[in-house]
Amino acid sequence: MYTGLLHLHSILRYVVLILVLLSILQAITAGNKPYTPANKKVNLFALISCHLQLVIGLVLYFMSPNVDFSKMSEPTYRYWNVEHISMMILSIALITVGYSKSKKAIEAKAKHKAIYVFYTLGIVIVLLAIFTMKDRNPWWNM
């Protein structure tokens, strides 16, 4: 079960990345265009995929042999114990706030701006987490 969830988590990251980048691209190119139902759907699917990724990640966190709090002095274990989960929760929280703000905004320009700002901050944190993992983690190729 662990291996299957790990593979699902690895595959779903590409779905998340594509949907979040598509949301950001739509928000950047929108200008003064109206906020369409298609914009809302892409933004919502990005949000849902992020939350699904979080749930799968939390299940993996509690099952993982890489999470061992007795070895916090080792960079690999510290990464999995604290850094990865903290950065991912923060990024998903930012994406959730962005979607919520765009939903509450009245003007289309404000909706697009909320998506652009918060989804961009969220994806930057995800990318930072990925690149810090590559530099310090021998299990990066999993």
MODANOR-V522387 format. One record per residue. N is the residue number from 1. RES is the residue in one letter. PHI is phi in whole degrees, -180 to 180 (NA if undefined). Layout:
n/res/phi
N/RES/PHI
N/RES/PHI
//
This chain:
n/res/phi
1/M/NA
2/Y/-59
3/T/-63
4/G/-63
5/L/-67
6/L/-64
7/H/-67
8/L/-61
9/H/-62
10/S/-69
11/I/-72
12/L/-65
13/R/-61
14/Y/-72
15/V/-63
16/V/-60
17/L/-59
18/I/-63
19/L/-67
20/V/-67
21/L/-64
22/L/-64
23/S/-62
24/I/-64
25/L/-61
26/Q/-62
27/A/-69
28/I/-67
29/T/-83
30/A/-68
31/G/60
32/N/-102
33/K/-68
34/P/-68
35/Y/-86
36/T/-89
37/P/-59
38/A/-66
39/N/-60
40/K/-62
41/K/-66
42/V/-63
43/N/-63
44/L/-68
45/F/-64
46/A/-63
47/L/-62
48/I/-63
49/S/-65
50/C/-64
51/H/-68
52/L/-63
53/Q/-61
54/L/-64
55/V/-62
56/I/-63
57/G/-62
58/L/-67
59/V/-62
60/L/-63
61/Y/-57
62/F/-82
63/M/-102
64/S/-72
65/P/-75
66/N/-80
67/V/-96
68/D/-145
69/F/-72
70/S/-78
71/K/-117
72/M/-65
73/S/-76
74/E/-87
75/P/-57
76/T/-65
77/Y/-69
78/R/-62
79/Y/-59
80/W/-72
81/N/-70
82/V/-126
83/E/-66
84/H/-60
85/I/-65
86/S/-65
87/M/-66
88/M/-71
89/I/-64
90/L/-61
91/S/-66
92/I/-70
93/A/-63
94/L/-64
95/I/-64
96/T/-66
97/V/-63
98/G/-61
99/Y/-65
100/S/-63
101/K/-66
102/S/-69
103/K/-69
104/K/-83
105/A/-67
106/I/-94
107/E/-82
108/A/-62
109/K/-62
110/A/-68
111/K/-63
112/H/-64
113/K/-66
114/A/-62
115/I/-63
116/Y/-58
117/V/-66
118/F/-76
119/Y/-67
120/T/-66
121/L/-59
122/G/-62
123/I/-71
124/V/-64
125/I/-65
126/V/-61
127/L/-65
128/L/-63
129/A/-64
130/I/-66
131/F/-73
132/T/-71
133/M/-65
134/K/-62
135/D/-72
136/R/-119
137/N/-122
138/P/-70
139/W/-93
140/W/-60
141/N/-83
142/M/-67
//
